[in-house]
Amino acid sequence: MSSHLYPLASLAQIQKTPSREDGIPAELEDELRTYGCKLIQQAGVLLKQNQVAMATAQVLFQRFWYVTSMKNFGIGDVGMGALYLASKLEECPLRMRDLINVYDLLLSRTLHAVSASSHKPFKYTPMSYFSSTFYDLKDALVVAEMQILKRLGFNVHVLLPYGTLVNYLRVLGLTNREDACQRAWGYLNDGLQTPVYALYPVPTIVTAAILLTSRHLCIPLPSEAPNCWWSLFDADWDDVWSVAGYIMRLYRVRSPSEKTAIMRLVTKKEVRKWLDEHVKE
């Protein structure tokens, strides 16, 4: 990955990720990335973790898949390792046992959703601390954290966009619009489920969030050359539009079958099984 203040994916990594080289379609990879980030966010909420740590974990999770294939690691294991690592980086560490318990709950709920008994209410049975499941998840957590550090070259610095957003809204005179602030903040959080934080600098992402906010709330901003508002932030229009597209694609309505297909591929075992069934040598 190229590195300035923080690492971004190179053009070669963007054009063909390790997962695509192994036969995983781009659309499927994007959906798995999104679902992995949702699991991180859900786990963080259940653990009452800081949003900063959850955001950092999702950025590390997204970066990881530009250097590693989903054939080799499951999105559940890597998400758990990313959240554990991020909690240390942001100085709000989690107990390993608590994180394992929460991920076991989330993964059990996922398995129930794709099982034949999905029409029945989900009932979670906590695992024993002396069970093989606990030690398997503990081993997976330790390996995932180690692999994230190793494959990212210990370059785990993450620059989050929230401070930049406040400054940009102040420049545009929008800080008095509570609805605009909340919506732009929401777009930044939703963008964590996409690869944009591994592809574009933070000013471009923040500008895209403001663009979507201004469009949806019908806030007039100067958009004609040479007085385009995004030029204040040195953001390229094509890049801003691309980031906005990534975020808006999150809101596409998925059919129940599409959701089920994604939830089946949380582990590397299921991904390899899918590759054996759908990809010809």
C-alpha positions, 0 to 999 in steps of 0.5 A: 500500500502507498503511504503518505499520512496514512496508507491507501491501496495502490492502483494494482491492488484496486484493479485486482484484489487478492480475493478476485485473483482467487475467483471471488467476484467483485460484487460478492467481495464488496457485499462480504466486506460490508457484512463484515463491517456490520458485524464489527459495528454490532459487536462494538455496540453490544460491548459499549465500545467507543465509536472511534474504536469501531471506526478504526476497526472497520478501516483496518478490516477494509485495508486487510482485504487489499493484501489478503484473499477471503479464501484464506481468512474468514470475515468473522475472524478478521473482523473480531481481530480488527476490533480487538486491535483497534481497541488497543490502538484507541486506548479503550481495550476490550476483554478478550473473553467479552469480545469472543462471547459477543462474536459467538452470539453474532455468528450463532445468530447468523447461522440460525438465519441461514438454517432450516429453522430460521422461521423460529425465534432465535435462542442463544445458548452461551458456550462454556469457557472450557468448551472447544468453541471458546478456544477455537474462537480465541485462537482465531482472534489471536491469529487474526490480530497477528495477521492484520499487523503482519500483512499491513506491515504494522502500519495501522495508523488511521485518520478518522474524518469527524474533526475534518467534517466539523471544520468543513461544515463551519467553512460552509456555514452549516454548523447551525443546521442540526439536520445537516450535521447529523446526516453528514455524520451518518454518511461518514459512518455508513461509508465505513462499510465501503472500501472508500477509507482505503481508497481516498483521502479523508478530505474527499470522503468528507466532501462526498458526505457533504455533497450527499447531505446538500442534495438530500436536504436541498441545501444550495451550495455554489456549484458552478466554475470557478466557484465550486464549493468542493474546490475549497477543500482541494477535492477532485469532483470525479473522486467525490462523485465516486465516493458518493456512489460507493455510499449510495450503493449501500442503500440498495434493497437486497432480496432475502435470498441475497442476504442469506447467500452473504451470511452463509460465507462468514467463514473461510470454509464456506467461501472455499466451498462456494469457490469449488462450486462456482469457479472452474479451474 
